[in-house]
Amino acid sequence: MCQYEKYISPLTDFGFKKIFGDPDDTILLQSLINDILGLEGTKRIKEIIFKNGELLPENPDDRKAIFDLYCIDEKGSNFIVELQKVRQEHFQSRALYYTSFPIQEQATRGSWDFKLTPIYFIGLLNFEVYRFRDNPSYIHHGKITDIASKDIMYDQLNMIYIELPKLKETKEELFTHLDWWVYILQNLHKMKDLPSHLKGDVIENAFEKANFLRLPKEEQ
């Protein structure tokens, strides 16, 4: 008999895009991004539109970029969301390279005042980053900052990393809604049922999308 888990894993390319990559149902991605950015009330993202995740350079001989998820919100902010399951030596350099594409996309021909809308790179990492080895927090949000004063010099470029393995808490110890998201990303495929705490929560929709038996036969 074929054995399978009740829920597909969000830490696979298929599972991640099945849960968060539906252009007709972006409520889960909105929730995840709002929690990562700590947005509340009127500041929360209310609409997400997916963009082409394969961007080509102007020179056809240069390297292209293929994003897991690439979208824009109602305010014009750009979001690149990448799931990285395996440690990559130069992942942060790759992340910075990826942000150069939405920067170039905003360049208009002719007269242009160089005004850019915010760009957010969100890396969901299934490994710990050596650079952050002494920092117990699983979330890191960086901007271009003055080294001496720590003042933000430029706040339109945002690099955000979530080190999933750093969340060690059990279900009973989770504190924030983002804690729950990080826990679900790690453990959904091991779970048997929806935790009672999440009944009626937006995360319940992730369980419905990830239910193996509810997938079309060709996706199974």
C-alpha positions as CSV (number, residue, x, y, z in Angstrom):
1,M,0.0,0.0,0.0
2,C,1.2,3.5,-0.8
3,Q,2.1,5.4,2.4
4,Y,1.8,9.2,2.6
5,E,1.5,11.9,5.2
6,K,-1.8,13.6,5.7
7,Y,-0.4,17.0,4.8
8,I,2.2,17.9,2.2
9,S,5.4,19.6,3.4
10,P,5.6,23.4,2.9
11,L,9.4,22.9,2.7
12,T,9.2,21.5,-0.8
13,D,8.9,23.6,-3.9
14,F,5.5,22.1,-4.7
15,G,4.2,22.3,-1.2
16,F,5.4,25.9,-0.7
17,K,3.8,27.1,-3.9
18,K,0.6,25.1,-3.4
19,I,0.1,26.9,0.0
20,F,1.4,30.4,-0.8
21,G,1.6,30.7,-4.6
22,D,-2.0,30.7,-5.7
23,P,-2.6,34.1,-7.5
24,D,-6.4,33.7,-6.9
25,D,-6.0,33.2,-3.1
26,T,-3.3,35.3,-1.5
27,I,-4.7,35.5,2.0
28,L,-2.0,33.1,3.4
29,L,0.9,34.9,1.8
30,Q,-0.6,38.2,3.0
31,S,-0.8,36.9,6.6
32,L,2.8,35.5,6.5
33,I,4.3,38.8,5.1
34,N,2.2,40.9,7.5
35,D,3.5,38.9,10.5
36,I,7.1,38.9,9.3
37,L,7.0,42.7,8.9
38,G,5.0,43.2,12.1
39,L,2.3,45.2,10.3
40,E,-0.9,45.9,12.2
41,G,-4.2,47.7,11.7
42,T,-4.3,50.0,8.6
43,K,-0.6,49.3,7.8
44,R,-1.4,45.6,7.0
45,I,-1.1,44.5,3.4
46,K,-4.6,44.1,2.0
47,E,-3.9,43.0,-1.6
48,I,-1.1,41.1,-3.4
49,I,-0.7,40.7,-7.1
50,F,1.8,38.1,-8.4
51,K,4.3,39.1,-11.0
52,N,6.4,37.1,-13.4
53,G,8.9,35.1,-11.3
54,E,11.4,34.7,-14.1
55,L,13.2,38.0,-14.9
56,L,15.6,38.3,-17.7
57,P,18.6,40.8,-17.8
58,E,18.9,43.4,-20.6
59,N,21.9,41.5,-21.9
60,P,20.8,38.0,-23.0
61,D,24.2,36.7,-22.1
62,D,23.8,37.7,-18.4
63,R,22.4,35.5,-15.7
64,K,18.6,35.5,-15.3
65,A,16.7,35.3,-12.0
66,I,14.0,32.8,-11.1
67,F,12.1,33.6,-7.9
68,D,9.9,31.2,-5.9
69,L,7.4,34.0,-5.4
70,Y,7.5,37.6,-6.7
71,C,4.6,39.9,-6.0
72,I,3.6,43.5,-5.4
73,D,1.1,45.0,-2.8
74,E,-1.5,47.7,-3.2
75,K,1.1,50.4,-2.2
76,G,3.6,49.3,-4.9
77,S,6.0,47.6,-2.6
78,N,7.9,44.6,-4.2
79,F,8.3,41.3,-2.5
80,I,10.6,38.4,-3.3
81,V,9.9,35.4,-1.2
82,E,12.4,32.6,-1.4
83,L,12.4,29.2,0.3
84,Q,15.9,27.8,0.8
85,K,15.9,24.3,2.1
86,V,19.6,23.4,1.8
87,R,22.4,25.6,3.0
88,Q,24.0,27.7,0.3
89,E,27.4,29.2,0.9
90,H,26.7,32.6,-0.8
91,F,22.9,32.8,-0.2
92,Q,23.1,36.4,1.1
93,S,25.0,37.5,-2.0
94,R,22.4,35.7,-4.2
95,A,19.6,37.5,-2.3
96,L,21.2,40.9,-2.9
97,Y,21.7,40.0,-6.6
98,Y,18.0,39.1,-6.9
99,T,16.9,42.5,-5.5
100,S,18.8,44.2,-8.4
101,F,16.1,43.0,-10.8
102,P,13.0,44.8,-9.2
103,I,15.3,47.9,-8.9
104,Q,16.0,47.8,-12.6
105,E,12.3,47.1,-13.4
106,Q,11.4,50.4,-11.8
107,A,13.8,52.4,-14.0
108,T,11.7,54.3,-16.6
109,R,13.0,55.3,-20.0
110,G,13.5,59.0,-20.6
111,S,13.3,61.5,-17.7
112,W,13.3,59.7,-14.3
113,D,13.9,61.0,-10.8
114,F,15.2,57.7,-9.5
115,K,12.4,57.3,-6.9
116,L,12.0,53.6,-6.0
117,T,9.2,51.8,-4.2
118,P,10.2,49.6,-1.3
119,I,11.8,46.2,-2.1
120,Y,11.7,43.3,0.4
121,F,13.6,40.1,0.0
122,I,12.3,37.5,2.4
123,G,14.4,34.3,2.8
124,L,12.7,31.4,4.6
125,L,15.8,29.3,5.5
126,N,15.7,25.7,6.7
127,F,19.2,26.1,8.2
128,E,21.0,28.5,10.5
129,V,23.2,31.2,9.2
130,Y,26.7,31.3,10.5
131,R,26.8,35.1,10.6
132,F,23.9,35.0,13.1
133,R,25.2,32.1,15.2
134,D,25.3,34.2,18.4
135,N,21.9,35.7,17.9
136,P,19.0,33.5,19.3
137,S,16.3,35.3,17.3
138,Y,15.1,33.4,14.2
139,I,14.2,36.6,12.3
140,H,16.7,39.2,11.0
141,H,15.6,42.4,9.2
142,G,18.4,44.5,7.6
143,K,18.5,47.9,5.9
144,I,21.4,50.0,4.7
145,T,22.7,51.4,8.0
146,D,25.4,53.8,9.2
147,I,28.0,51.7,10.9
148,A,28.9,54.2,13.6
149,S,25.5,55.7,14.5
150,K,23.3,52.7,13.6
151,D,21.0,55.2,11.9
152,I,19.2,53.9,8.8
153,M,20.7,55.6,5.7
154,Y,18.3,54.0,3.2
155,D,15.1,52.2,4.1
156,Q,13.7,51.1,0.7
157,L,15.8,48.0,0.4
158,N,15.0,45.4,3.0
159,M,16.7,42.0,3.5
160,I,14.8,39.7,5.8
161,Y,16.0,36.2,6.8
162,I,13.9,33.7,8.8
163,E,16.1,30.9,10.3
164,L,13.4,28.2,10.7
165,P,15.4,25.7,12.8
166,K,16.0,28.4,15.5
167,L,12.4,28.1,16.7
168,K,12.7,25.3,19.3
169,E,9.4,25.9,21.1
170,T,6.6,23.3,21.3
171,K,3.1,24.1,20.3
172,E,2.3,25.0,23.9
173,E,5.1,27.5,24.1
174,L,4.4,29.5,20.9
175,F,3.8,33.1,21.7
176,T,3.2,35.1,18.5
177,H,1.3,34.5,15.3
178,L,4.6,34.5,13.4
179,D,5.8,31.8,15.8
180,W,2.9,29.7,14.7
181,W,3.7,30.3,11.0
182,V,7.4,29.2,11.5
183,Y,6.2,26.2,13.5
184,I,3.8,25.2,10.7
185,L,6.4,25.6,8.0
186,Q,8.6,23.2,9.9
187,N,6.1,20.6,11.1
188,L,2.9,20.6,9.0
189,H,3.8,17.4,7.1
190,K,4.3,15.7,10.5
191,M,0.9,16.7,12.0
192,K,-2.2,14.7,12.1
193,D,-4.8,17.4,12.7
194,L,-5.3,21.1,13.0
195,P,-4.3,22.4,16.5
196,S,-7.4,23.6,18.4
197,H,-5.7,27.0,18.9
198,L,-5.8,27.6,15.1
199,K,-9.5,26.8,14.6
200,G,-10.9,29.9,12.8
201,D,-7.5,31.3,12.2
202,V,-6.3,32.1,8.7
203,I,-3.6,29.4,9.1
204,E,-6.4,26.8,9.0
205,N,-6.6,27.5,5.3
206,A,-3.0,26.2,5.0
207,F,-4.1,22.8,6.4
208,E,-6.9,22.7,3.8
209,K,-4.6,23.5,0.9
210,A,-2.0,21.0,2.1
211,N,-4.4,18.1,2.7
212,F,-3.1,15.3,0.5
213,L,-6.4,13.7,-0.2
214,R,-8.0,17.0,-1.3
215,L,-5.3,17.5,-4.0
216,P,-6.4,16.7,-7.6
217,K,-5.2,13.2,-8.6
218,E,-2.5,14.6,-11.0
219,E,-1.1,16.6,-8.2
220,Q,-1.1,13.6,-5.8
